[in-house]
């Protein structure tokens, strides 16, 4: 059983690193100082295709990786208390 726990711990560590990398690759929700001064227009060509953009893909990856991380944390936590 220790081998399975070790493998799950390694997968959890890799998923944690992947979450950090994916979050760092995402751009901010605001446009920074330029967006606060000029209002940040959402009527651009790039805003219309936001569902297919890299940011949308990274947001989905963040959700799935965080779900994997939470499930692995629960499984590892239950396995510690079981024996």
N, C-alpha and C positions, 0 to 999 in steps of 0.2 A: 504493500500500500504506500510505502514511502516513495517508491519510484513514480507512482502516479502523481503524488503530491509535488514532487520535484518538477515533473514535467509541467504540471499546471502552474506552478510558481514561475517557471521560465516563460511560459506563454503569457502569464499576467505581466511580467516585467517587460516583455516585448510589446504588449499592447499598451502599457503605460508610456513607453518611449514613443510609440507610434502616435498616441494622442497628443503628446507634447509637440512632436514634429508637425502634425496636421494643424494644430491650433496656431503654431507660429507661422505657418504658411498662409493663413487666412488674413485677408485685409480687414481693416477696421470697418465698423458699420457707418461711421461718419467719415466725411472727407477731410477731417482735421480742421485746421484753421481756415482753409479756403472754403470749406462747406459751411462754417459758421458765419463767415463774412458774406458770401454770395448766395447762401441758401441751399446749395447743393441740388441741382436740377435732376429729377428722375425721368425726364422725358428724352433721354439720349438713346441712341441706337443700342448701346451696350446694356442699358437698363431693361430694355424690352426682351432681351434674350438672357435674362438673369438665371432662369431655370436651367439653362444648359451651360452656364459658365463654370469656370474653375472654382469660384467661391461657393456655388451651390453644391458642387461635387465634394468639396472639402467639408462643407457643413454636414452633408449626409455621412461622410466618412467619420466625422467626429461623433455623431450620434451612434453609429454602429459600433465604433471602437469603445466608446464609453459604456455601451450596453454589455459588450463582451467583458470589459474590465469589472463591472459591477457583478455580473454573473459569476465570473471566476473568483471574485472576492468572497461571495456568498458560499460557493462550493468549498473553497479552501477553509473558510471559517467553520462550516459545518463538519468538515472532515477532522479538524483539530479537536472539536468537542466530542466527536464520536469515539475517538480512540487514539 
